[in-house]
């Protein structure tokens, strides 16, 4: 079946029969955001750095879409998450000649 994103949402909502309709595609999700058809975004953050892939809801040159954090006192507050690499850090040390080398 070929249809535009708005029709796909209409069909999906009818099939969901009152339940949530989840979109698991950043490209389609971005189109639905632009159409005003997304009412909530659920982000799952994992402490993994991926070298490739599609940026979440990427649309270069468009106006930014501001999000409100649900369940917080200030829904526009920035959420900072800090992670540390699970690999052992290589701490440089000085050799007798004043050169730096890995301590690994």
C-alpha positions as CSV (number, residue, x, y, z in Angstrom):
1,X,0.0,0.0,0.0
2,X,1.3,3.4,-0.9
3,X,0.0,6.5,0.9
4,X,1.3,9.7,2.4
5,X,2.3,9.9,6.1
6,X,-1.0,11.6,7.2
7,X,-3.1,8.8,5.6
8,X,-0.8,6.2,7.2
9,X,-1.5,7.8,10.6
10,X,-5.2,7.8,10.0
11,X,-5.2,4.1,8.9
12,X,-2.9,3.2,11.9
13,X,-5.1,5.0,14.5
14,X,-8.2,3.3,13.2
15,X,-6.4,-0.1,13.4
16,X,-5.1,0.7,16.9
17,X,-8.7,1.2,18.1
18,X,-7.9,3.7,20.8
19,X,-4.5,2.4,21.7
20,X,-1.2,4.3,21.1
21,X,0.2,4.5,17.6
22,X,4.0,4.3,17.7
23,X,6.3,5.5,14.9
24,X,9.8,3.9,14.9
25,X,11.3,5.8,12.1
26,X,13.2,9.1,12.4
27,X,12.5,10.1,8.8
28,X,8.7,9.4,8.9
29,X,8.6,10.8,12.5
30,X,10.1,14.0,11.2
31,X,7.5,14.2,8.5
32,X,4.8,13.6,11.0
33,X,6.2,16.4,13.3
34,X,6.1,18.8,10.4
35,X,2.5,17.9,9.8
36,X,1.6,18.3,13.5
37,X,0.7,14.7,13.9
38,X,3.0,13.7,16.7
39,X,1.6,14.4,20.2
40,X,4.5,12.9,22.3
41,X,8.0,11.7,21.7
42,X,9.5,9.0,23.8
43,X,13.3,9.1,23.7
44,X,15.4,6.1,24.9
45,X,19.0,7.1,25.6
46,X,21.7,4.5,25.6
47,X,25.3,5.0,26.5
48,X,26.6,4.0,23.1
49,X,28.3,6.2,20.5
50,X,27.2,5.2,17.0
51,X,29.4,6.2,14.1
52,X,26.8,6.2,11.5
53,X,23.0,6.3,11.0
54,X,20.2,8.8,10.6
55,X,20.1,11.7,13.0
56,X,17.0,11.7,15.1
57,X,14.3,13.7,13.3
58,X,16.9,15.4,11.0
59,X,15.6,18.2,8.7
60,X,18.5,20.6,7.9
61,X,17.4,24.1,7.2
62,X,14.0,23.8,8.9
63,X,12.7,25.7,11.9
64,X,13.5,23.9,15.2
65,X,10.6,22.2,17.0
66,X,10.8,22.8,20.7
67,X,9.8,20.0,23.0
68,X,8.4,20.0,26.6
69,X,9.7,17.5,29.1
70,X,6.6,15.7,30.5
71,X,6.3,15.5,34.3
72,X,8.9,18.1,35.2
73,X,8.5,21.5,36.9
74,X,10.1,23.3,34.0
75,X,9.1,21.5,30.8
76,X,11.6,23.4,28.7
77,X,14.6,22.6,31.0
78,X,17.7,21.0,29.5
79,X,18.3,17.4,30.6
80,X,22.0,16.6,31.0
81,X,23.1,13.0,31.0
82,X,26.7,12.1,31.6
83,X,28.3,8.8,30.7
84,X,31.9,7.5,31.0
85,X,33.4,5.2,28.4
86,X,33.5,1.6,29.6
87,X,37.0,1.1,28.2
88,X,40.0,1.8,30.4
89,X,41.4,5.3,29.8
90,X,45.0,5.4,28.6
91,X,46.7,7.9,30.8
92,X,49.9,9.4,29.2
93,X,53.0,9.2,31.3
94,X,56.4,10.8,30.8
95,X,59.4,8.6,30.0
96,X,62.9,9.4,31.3
97,X,63.6,11.4,28.2
98,X,60.5,13.6,28.8
99,X,58.5,11.9,26.0
100,X,54.9,11.0,26.5
101,X,53.8,7.3,26.2
102,X,50.6,5.3,27.0
103,X,50.5,3.7,30.4
104,X,48.6,0.7,28.9
